[in-house]
């Protein structure tokens, strides 16, 4: 039975072993993402943000705790989830056209041909790539390639979309355009988004909440509510006193995390 919680991470732990060493990457990490929320995750470099995302996506086995998607335990890549990675060039197949890249997961899902074509057309239109459907990824700019990866994810119609620093490799103007694209798609499609980023300003601009992680072993240091208006603008929003205050708060928390600050242990 579906609830108002789309993603529930409860007491997540992840430990790596090898070469005679034991590394505790994540310890007792707990949070929830409500259905239709856009939640960003930030933290110091090496804090385990990508490890967290890969555990949530079912791509890494967990060492303890529980992850559930729509009330079902995640024990492998769940059917209701899609992931957009930072390295878009490695996630797209260069020998396939844009259309066929977006179509591939739907084909593997067993979606009928006519329905697949309609979903692909709608996804490409949503990201502004209708005219590039027959091009190959290597013919496109980096920003356009990432749009292809986003189109492929939304065509799949996931209940939860995970994004792992997806704009880190593009220029500043393209990044701003893609940030606005993600917010537009999130509002239009009503999907749940968990967005990992190293950029504090980006997390505040995009999210409804920002989870700040500690250094390893990783837990949630704070969960910051972003009470900015739903309608956001790269110039007006980022220059508003409210944005500046929120950005300063998240920045201060990340600096505390870098210094080893941790929340009180859960009883």
VMD Tcl script that draws the C-alpha trace (Angstrom):
set ca {
  {0.00 0.00 0.00}
  {1.40 3.38 -0.97}
  {1.96 6.01 1.70}
  {2.95 9.66 1.74}
  {6.58 8.52 2.13}
  {8.19 7.59 -1.17}
  {11.68 6.78 0.11}
  {12.53 5.65 3.65}
  {16.17 5.22 4.70}
  {16.34 3.84 8.25}
  {19.62 3.21 10.06}
  {21.58 2.67 6.85}
  {25.12 1.35 7.34}
  {27.76 0.56 4.74}
  {31.17 -0.93 5.56}
  {33.91 -1.80 3.06}
  {36.45 -4.52 3.79}
  {39.58 -5.45 1.88}
  {43.36 -5.65 2.09}
  {43.12 -6.20 5.83}
  {41.21 -2.95 6.37}
  {37.67 -2.17 7.45}
  {36.26 1.21 6.37}
  {32.96 2.34 7.89}
  {31.58 4.62 5.18}
  {28.01 5.14 6.41}
  {26.68 4.70 9.95}
  {23.07 4.79 11.14}
  {21.95 7.19 8.39}
  {18.24 7.94 8.58}
  {15.89 10.16 6.59}
  {12.66 10.12 4.62}
  {11.63 11.70 1.34}
  {7.93 12.42 0.93}
  {6.09 11.63 -2.26}
  {6.64 14.45 -4.74}
  {9.44 16.12 -2.75}
  {12.71 17.44 -4.19}
  {15.43 16.85 -1.61}
  {19.10 17.75 -2.08}
  {22.09 16.13 -0.35}
  {25.35 17.97 0.38}
  {28.38 17.31 2.54}
  {32.18 17.47 2.64}
  {34.18 15.85 -0.13}
  {34.42 12.14 0.57}
  {31.42 12.19 2.90}
  {29.80 9.25 1.15}
  {27.16 11.07 -0.91}
  {27.62 8.80 -3.92}
  {27.83 5.72 -1.70}
  {24.49 6.72 -0.20}
  {22.92 7.17 -3.62}
  {24.22 3.84 -4.91}
  {22.85 2.08 -1.84}
  {19.47 3.76 -2.34}
  {19.53 2.72 -6.01}
  {20.18 -0.90 -5.07}
  {23.58 -0.83 -6.82}
  {25.51 -1.51 -3.59}
  {24.70 -4.06 -0.91}
  {24.13 -2.45 2.47}
  {25.75 -3.58 5.71}
  {22.88 -2.67 7.98}
  {19.60 -0.82 8.27}
  {16.80 -0.72 5.72}
  {15.85 1.16 2.56}
  {12.29 1.04 1.27}
  {10.76 2.49 -1.88}
  {6.99 2.87 -1.87}
  {6.92 0.52 1.12}
  {8.95 -2.23 -0.59}
  {12.48 -3.09 0.65}
  {15.25 -2.22 -1.80}
  {17.38 -5.34 -2.34}
  {18.49 -4.51 -5.91}
  {17.71 -1.89 -8.55}
  {13.97 -1.28 -8.03}
  {11.62 -0.97 -11.02}
  {10.20 2.33 -9.77}
  {13.50 4.18 -9.71}
  {15.73 5.88 -12.30}
  {19.24 7.31 -11.89}
  {21.00 10.16 -13.71}
  {24.77 10.03 -13.20}
  {27.39 12.76 -13.42}
  {29.27 11.07 -16.27}
  {26.62 11.40 -18.97}
  {29.15 10.49 -21.69}
  {29.58 7.03 -20.15}
  {25.89 6.45 -19.55}
  {24.84 7.03 -23.17}
  {25.53 4.61 -26.02}
  {27.41 6.56 -28.71}
  {26.41 4.17 -31.51}
  {22.70 4.71 -30.82}
  {20.73 7.80 -31.80}
  {19.24 10.04 -29.15}
  {15.83 8.46 -29.74}
  {17.17 4.94 -29.38}
  {19.09 5.84 -26.22}
  {15.88 7.08 -24.62}
  {13.91 4.13 -25.97}
  {16.27 1.40 -24.71}
  {15.08 1.11 -21.06}
  {11.46 1.10 -22.25}
  {12.25 -1.70 -24.71}
  {13.87 -3.72 -21.92}
  {10.83 -2.99 -19.73}
  {8.62 -4.57 -22.38}
  {6.63 -1.45 -23.27}
  {4.77 -1.90 -26.60}
  {6.31 -0.12 -29.62}
  {3.60 2.51 -30.15}
  {3.55 3.37 -26.45}
  {7.34 3.55 -26.38}
  {7.38 5.97 -29.31}
  {4.86 8.25 -27.59}
  {6.80 8.24 -24.30}
  {10.10 8.95 -26.07}
  {8.57 11.82 -28.05}
  {7.09 13.32 -24.89}
  {10.37 13.00 -22.96}
  {12.44 14.58 -25.73}
  {9.94 17.42 -26.04}
  {10.08 17.96 -22.27}
  {13.86 18.49 -22.36}
  {13.86 20.48 -25.60}
  {15.51 17.86 -27.83}
  {12.79 17.03 -30.35}
  {14.94 18.31 -33.22}
  {17.91 16.20 -32.09}
  {16.13 12.86 -31.93}
  {18.06 11.37 -34.86}
  {21.47 12.72 -33.84}
  {24.07 10.64 -31.98}
  {25.30 11.68 -28.53}
  {28.80 12.49 -29.80}
  {27.25 15.11 -32.09}
  {25.79 17.01 -29.12}
  {27.23 19.37 -26.52}
  {27.75 18.20 -22.95}
  {24.60 19.95 -21.76}
  {22.53 18.38 -24.52}
  {23.93 14.94 -23.71}
  {22.86 15.36 -20.10}
  {19.40 16.35 -21.35}
  {19.32 13.02 -23.20}
  {20.15 11.21 -19.95}
  {17.38 13.12 -18.16}
  {14.92 12.36 -20.98}
  {15.75 8.66 -20.73}
  {15.10 8.76 -16.99}
  {11.74 10.55 -17.18}
  {10.53 8.45 -20.13}
  {10.86 5.47 -17.79}
  {8.28 7.20 -15.56}
  {9.96 6.47 -12.22}
  {8.31 7.19 -8.90}
  {11.72 8.32 -7.60}
  {14.50 9.97 -9.62}
  {18.03 9.89 -8.21}
  {20.54 12.42 -9.54}
  {24.24 12.08 -8.68}
  {25.99 15.45 -9.23}
  {24.53 15.51 -12.75}
  {25.70 19.02 -13.69}
  {29.25 18.96 -12.31}
  {30.84 18.56 -15.74}
  {29.04 21.36 -17.62}
  {29.71 25.11 -17.80}
  {27.98 27.60 -15.49}
  {25.36 28.82 -17.98}
  {24.43 25.28 -19.03}
  {24.26 24.31 -15.38}
  {21.79 27.10 -14.64}
  {19.63 26.04 -17.59}
  {19.66 22.39 -16.46}
  {18.79 23.36 -12.88}
  {15.71 25.19 -14.13}
  {14.89 22.21 -16.36}
  {14.95 19.84 -13.39}
  {12.66 22.07 -11.35}
  {10.26 22.47 -14.29}
  {10.14 18.70 -14.86}
  {9.73 18.01 -11.16}
  {6.78 20.41 -10.91}
  {5.19 19.23 -14.16}
  {5.59 15.47 -13.65}
  {5.14 15.35 -9.88}
  {8.00 12.90 -9.38}
  {10.10 12.48 -6.25}
  {13.72 13.64 -6.63}
  {16.79 12.94 -4.49}
  {19.57 15.17 -5.83}
  {23.19 14.80 -4.69}
  {25.45 17.80 -5.29}
  {28.69 19.30 -4.00}
  {27.40 22.80 -4.84}
  {25.76 24.49 -1.83}
  {24.11 27.24 -3.91}
  {22.64 24.63 -6.24}
  {21.20 22.63 -3.35}
  {19.44 25.70 -1.94}
  {18.17 26.84 -5.33}
  {16.77 23.42 -6.27}
  {15.54 21.81 -3.10}
  {12.63 21.91 -0.75}
  {14.98 20.43 1.85}
  {18.75 20.06 2.07}
  {20.25 17.12 3.94}
  {23.73 17.97 5.21}
  {25.93 14.91 5.76}
  {28.85 14.56 8.16}
  {32.30 13.24 7.38}
  {32.72 9.48 7.47}
  {31.24 7.46 9.00}
  {28.36 9.37 7.49}
  {25.17 10.37 9.24}
  {22.76 13.26 8.68}
  {24.08 16.35 10.47}
  {21.00 18.48 9.75}
  {17.87 18.60 7.61}
  {17.37 22.19 6.44}
  {13.93 23.30 5.22}
  {14.23 25.58 2.17}
  {11.29 27.95 2.53}
  {11.83 29.81 -0.74}
  {8.90 30.50 -3.08}
  {8.08 27.68 -5.52}
  {8.65 30.01 -8.47}
  {12.42 30.49 -8.60}
  {14.58 32.57 -10.87}
  {18.34 32.32 -11.27}
  {18.82 36.07 -10.76}
  {16.02 37.14 -8.43}
  {16.02 34.08 -6.19}
  {19.79 33.88 -5.78}
  {20.04 37.58 -4.92}
  {17.22 37.55 -2.36}
  {18.06 37.95 1.34}
  {16.20 34.72 2.09}
  {18.41 32.75 -0.33}
  {21.56 34.35 1.06}
  {20.55 33.43 4.62}
  {19.77 29.82 3.69}
  {22.95 29.50 1.69}
  {24.93 30.81 4.66}
  {23.26 28.32 7.00}
  {24.00 25.33 4.78}
  {27.55 26.54 4.18}
  {28.15 26.84 7.93}
  {26.84 23.30 8.47}
  {29.15 21.90 5.78}
  {32.10 23.66 7.42}
  {31.13 22.12 10.78}
  {30.94 18.72 9.08}
  {34.43 19.21 7.66}
  {35.70 19.85 11.19}
  {34.22 16.58 12.40}
  {31.06 17.94 14.05}
  {28.41 15.25 14.53}
  {24.84 15.20 15.85}
  {24.02 13.52 19.17}
  {23.85 9.72 18.93}
  {20.34 8.32 18.55}
  {19.10 6.50 21.60}
}
mol new
graphics top color blue
foreach p $ca { graphics top sphere $p radius 0.5 }
foreach p [lrange $ca 0 end-1] q [lrange $ca 1 end] { graphics top cylinder $p $q radius 0.2 }
display resetview
